[in-house]
């Protein structure tokens, strides 16, 4: 009689664990029949495993929290689940989710920083994309030690935040971003370019300042070296550069630019006003791209001293004041 009772009990005690193991394996390693899609899931800093599991359930990534919690305890503890934004391709197994989160395989957004933006505009651009807070980025731009021998006079990183397409994760530190941008600048500004700067009697800093003016004066690739020639020629004969974007930059820095440069602004008192002061402005007025930097180093062999806008983005270049006046009358009436 006792054997008749014990035998089923033994069978049940053996079957139940097997059943539970099979159930767990099914829930842990299997995937649902959800419609294939990619979603972005955020693990906020400081969140515990219970909260993360609940967030995954609420967003429909997992149906039950217990396989996630048990799987973490059995296979991933004491590893932490890293904060950040993750791209998950649904349907996905619970094990795969834990692997991604524990290894910190965060999603990297392709972020393009266009040529000619100021550090403030880059900061606003990155904040609009949800990458980083504007103020954090601007504060990090004071780390001029990153420039090393390229520029020991810089007050901030204006001019050295190289325009390029980068892959950045949300929550990335400001220091990491600016280090990435400045490192790219150093990669582009080669030793050959440093030697070229010496040949034309310029420092890398002066090249960057000049390139920033070229970047803001024209968007036409074929004009960059012509604009550079004008500025080089004017610098050589100590003629003022008369560069409108330098005034605009000064006004933007003070937050008083209203989108249009007027004649009275040409007398705006600023060390950046190249209508009032000879030579280059005291610092870059934007972050120039590779083509503008190259143009600053290798200007066209032309005697142009003037250029005027044709109101379509292009310019007319002149060697004499009389030629320039005729162009002004034709295009700037």
C-alpha positions in Angstrom: 0.0 0.0 0.0 2.8 2.4 0.9 4.6 1.6 -2.3 1.5 2.4 -4.2 1.4 5.9 -2.7 5.2 6.5 -2.9 5.6 5.6 -6.5 3.2 8.2 -7.9 4.7 10.8 -5.5 8.2 10.1 -6.8 7.0 10.3 -10.4 5.3 13.6 -9.7 8.3 15.0 -7.9 10.5 14.1 -10.8 8.1 15.3 -13.5 7.2 18.7 -11.9 10.9 20.0 -12.0 11.2 18.8 -15.6 8.0 20.5 -16.5 9.1 23.8 -14.8 12.5 23.6 -16.5 10.9 23.1 -19.9 8.4 25.9 -19.2 11.2 28.3 -18.2 13.3 27.3 -21.2 10.4 27.9 -23.5 9.8 31.4 -22.0 13.4 32.3 -21.7 14.8 31.1 -25.0 11.7 31.3 -27.2 10.2 34.2 -29.1 6.7 35.3 -29.6 4.8 35.5 -32.9 4.9 39.3 -32.8 5.0 41.3 -36.0 8.7 42.0 -36.8 9.7 45.5 -35.9 12.5 47.5 -34.4 12.0 49.6 -31.3 14.2 51.8 -29.1 14.1 50.9 -25.4 15.7 53.1 -22.8 17.2 51.9 -19.5 17.4 54.9 -17.3 20.3 55.3 -15.0 19.8 53.9 -11.5 16.9 51.7 -12.4 16.8 48.3 -10.8 16.1 44.9 -12.4 12.5 44.8 -11.3 11.7 48.2 -12.8 13.5 47.3 -16.1 11.5 44.1 -16.3 8.3 46.0 -15.8 9.2 48.6 -18.4 9.9 45.9 -20.9 6.5 44.3 -20.2 4.7 47.7 -20.5 6.3 48.3 -23.9 5.3 44.9 -25.1 8.8 43.6 -25.5 8.2 40.7 -23.0 4.9 39.2 -22.0 6.0 38.0 -18.5 8.5 39.4 -16.1 9.3 36.2 -14.2 11.4 34.6 -16.9 13.4 37.8 -17.3 14.0 38.1 -13.5 14.8 34.4 -13.1 17.0 34.3 -16.1 19.0 37.3 -14.9 19.4 35.6 -11.5 20.6 32.3 -13.0 22.8 33.5 -15.8 23.7 37.2 -15.6 23.9 38.1 -11.9 25.9 39.9 -10.5 26.4 41.8 -13.8 24.5 45.1 -14.0 22.2 46.0 -16.8 23.8 49.1 -18.4 21.9 52.4 -18.7 21.4 53.7 -22.2 19.2 53.4 -25.3 18.9 50.1 -27.1 17.5 49.0 -30.4 15.6 45.7 -30.1 14.5 43.7 -33.1 11.2 42.1 -32.2 10.4 39.4 -31.8 13.3 38.8 -29.5 14.1 36.2 -26.8 14.4 37.2 -23.1 17.9 35.8 -23.1 18.9 38.0 -26.0 17.5 41.1 -24.3 19.5 40.3 -21.1 22.6 39.8 -23.2 22.2 43.1 -25.0 21.5 45.0 -21.8 24.2 43.4 -19.7 26.9 44.0 -22.4 25.8 47.6 -22.9 25.2 47.3 -26.6 23.6 50.7 -26.9 22.2 52.1 -30.1 24.3 54.7 -31.9 22.4 57.4 -33.8 24.1 58.8 -37.0 24.5 62.5 -36.3 25.6 64.9 -39.0 27.3 68.1 -37.9 27.2 70.5 -40.9 30.0 72.7 -41.9 29.9 76.3 -40.6 28.0 75.9 -37.4 29.2 77.6 -34.2 29.7 75.7 -31.0 26.4 77.1 -29.7 24.6 75.9 -32.8 26.1 72.5 -32.6 25.0 72.4 -28.9 21.5 73.3 -29.9 21.5 70.7 -32.7 22.6 67.9 -30.4 20.0 68.8 -27.8 17.3 68.9 -30.5 18.2 65.3 -31.3 18.0 64.3 -27.7 21.8 63.4 -27.5 22.9 65.9 -24.8 21.9 69.0 -23.0 23.0 72.2 -24.7 24.6 73.7 -21.5 26.6 70.5 -20.8 28.1 70.6 -24.3 29.0 74.3 -24.1 30.6 73.8 -20.7 32.7 71.0 -22.1 33.8 73.3 -24.9 36.1 75.1 -22.4 38.4 72.0 -22.4 41.0 73.7 -24.6 43.8 71.4 -23.3 42.5 68.9 -25.9 44.0 71.0 -28.6 47.6 70.6 -27.4 50.1 72.4 -29.6 47.5 73.1 -32.3 46.3 76.1 -30.4 47.6 77.3 -27.0 45.7 80.6 -27.2 42.1 79.2 -27.6 39.5 80.3 -25.0 37.2 77.6 -26.1 36.9 74.9 -28.8 35.2 77.1 -31.4 36.7 76.1 -34.8 37.9 72.7 -33.7 34.6 70.8 -33.5 35.0 69.1 -36.8 31.9 68.8 -39.0 31.3 65.2 -39.9 28.8 62.4 -39.5 29.3 60.7 -36.2 27.6 57.8 -34.4 26.5 58.9 -31.0 24.4 57.3 -28.3 21.9 59.2 -26.2 23.3 59.8 -22.7 26.8 60.0 -24.0 28.9 62.5 -22.0 29.8 65.9 -23.3 33.5 65.2 -22.7 33.3 62.1 -24.9 31.6 64.1 -27.7 34.0 67.0 -27.8 37.0 64.6 -27.6 35.6 62.7 -30.6 35.1 65.9 -32.6 38.5 67.4 -31.7 40.2 64.1 -32.4 38.7 64.1 -35.9 40.0 67.6 -36.5 43.5 66.5 -35.6 43.2 63.5 -38.0 42.2 65.9 -40.8 44.7 68.6 -40.0 47.7 66.5 -40.9 51.4 67.1 -40.2 51.7 68.0 -43.9 49.1 70.8 -43.3 51.0 72.0 -40.3 54.1 72.3 -42.4 52.2 74.1 -45.1 50.9 76.6 -42.5 54.5 77.3 -41.5 55.4 77.9 -45.2 52.7 80.5 -45.6 53.6 82.2 -42.3 50.6 81.0 -40.4 49.9 79.0 -37.3 47.3 76.3 -37.3 45.1 78.6 -35.2 45.3 81.4 -37.9 44.5 78.8 -40.6 41.4 77.7 -38.6 40.3 81.4 -38.1 40.8 82.1 -41.8 39.0 78.9 -42.8 36.0 79.8 -40.6 35.7 83.1 -42.6 35.9 81.3 -45.9 33.3 78.7 -44.7 30.8 81.5 -43.9 31.4 83.6 -47.0 30.6 81.0 -49.7 28.9 77.6 -50.0 30.2 77.2 -53.6 33.1 74.7 -53.7 34.7 76.4 -56.7 34.8 79.7 -54.9 36.5 78.7 -51.6 40.1 79.1 -52.9 39.1 82.4 -54.6 37.7 83.8 -51.4 40.9 82.6 -49.7 43.0 84.4 -52.2 41.1 87.7 -51.5 41.7 87.4 -47.8 45.3 86.4 -48.2 45.9 89.3 -50.5 44.3 91.7 -48.1 46.2 90.4 -45.2 49.4 90.8 -47.1 48.8 94.5 -47.9 47.3 95.2 -44.4 43.8 95.9 -45.9 40.8 95.3 -43.7 39.0 92.1 -44.5 35.5 93.6 -44.4 33.9 90.3 -43.7 30.2 90.5 -42.8 30.0 87.1 -41.0 32.5 88.3 -38.4 30.1 91.0 -37.3 27.2 88.5 -37.3 29.2 86.2 -35.1 30.0 88.9 -32.6 26.3 89.9 -32.4 25.2 86.3 -32.1 27.6 85.7 -29.2 25.8 88.6 -27.4 22.4 87.3 -28.4 21.5 90.5 -30.3 21.5 89.4 -33.9 18.0 89.6 -35.4 18.7 87.7 -38.7 19.7 90.7 -40.9 22.9 92.7 -41.1 22.2 96.4 -41.6 24.6 99.2 -42.7 24.7 100.6 -39.2 26.0 97.3 -37.9 29.2 97.8 -39.9 30.2 100.1 -37.1 29.3 97.6 -34.3 32.0 97.8 -31.7 33.7 94.4 -31.4 37.1 92.9 -31.7 35.5 90.6 -34.3 34.4 93.5 -36.5 36.8 93.2 -39.5 35.3 96.5 -40.9 36.9 98.4 -38.0 40.0 96.3 -37.4 42.8 95.0 -39.6 43.9 91.4 -39.7 42.1 88.3 -38.7 39.5 88.3 -35.9 40.6 87.1 -32.5 39.1 83.6 -32.9 37.2 81.4 -35.3 33.6 82.4 -36.1 32.4 78.9 -36.9 33.7 75.3 -37.2 35.0 74.9 -40.8 35.1 71.7 -42.8 37.9 70.1 -44.6 37.5 72.0 -47.9 37.5 75.4 -46.2 40.7 74.4 -44.2 42.3 73.3 -47.4 41.3 76.5 -49.1 42.9 78.6 -46.3 46.1 76.7 -46.8 46.1 76.6 -50.6 44.5 79.8 -52.0 44.2 80.4 -55.7 47.0 82.2 -57.4 44.9 85.2 -58.1 45.3 89.0 -57.5 41.7 89.5 -56.5 41.1 91.9 -53.6 37.3 92.3 -53.8 34.2 90.1 -54.2 30.5 90.9 -54.1 27.5 88.6 -53.9 25.4 88.0 -56.9 22.4 87.3 -54.6 22.3 83.7 -55.6 25.0 82.5 -53.3 27.8 83.0 -55.8 30.2 86.0 -56.1 31.9 88.3 -58.6 35.6 88.7 -57.9 37.6 91.8 -58.8 41.2 93.0 -58.9 40.6 96.7 -58.8 38.2 99.0 -56.9 36.7 100.3 -60.2 35.9 96.7 -61.3 34.4 96.1 -57.9 32.2 99.2 -58.0 30.8 98.1 -61.4 30.0 94.7 -59.9 28.3 96.3 -56.9 26.2 98.5 -59.1 25.2 95.5 -61.2 24.3 93.1 -58.4 23.7 95.3 -55.3 21.5 98.1 -56.6 
